[in-house]
Amino acid sequence: MASQLERHFGGKVFRTVIPRNVRLAEAPSHGMPGVVFDPNARGSRAYMDFGAEMIERVRALEPEA
């Protein structure tokens, strides 16, 4: 599936993959975001990586001062 998305959308697809993760699924029942509930869970780390990747892309779009 990911390879099909990459073929169709090319560079618009983020590199970071968010895995299914039980710890992230448990977080809402504790009233917490997953990255706070268990910051060391694979899914939490992936969301943090995704955030960093998004910031990197946004900065690349900003004109240089």
JOSULSUL-V880696 format. One line per field, one symbol per residue. phi: phi as a letter, one per 40 degrees, with the letter a starting at -180 (. if undefined). psi: psi as a letter, one per 30 degrees, with the letter a starting at -180 (. if undefined). burial: + if it has 24 or more other ideal C-beta (glycine too) atoms within 12 Angstrom, else -. A space follows every 10 residues. Layout:
phi=???
psi=???
burial=???
This chain:
phi=.cccccccbf ccccccbccc acccccdccb gbcdccdacc cdcccccccc dcccddcccc ccccc
psi=eeeeeeeefb ffkkekkjlk keeeffeefg hlkefeeiff keeeeeeeee eeeeeeeeef fkkk.
burial=---------- ---------- --++------ ---++----- +-++-++--- ---------- -----
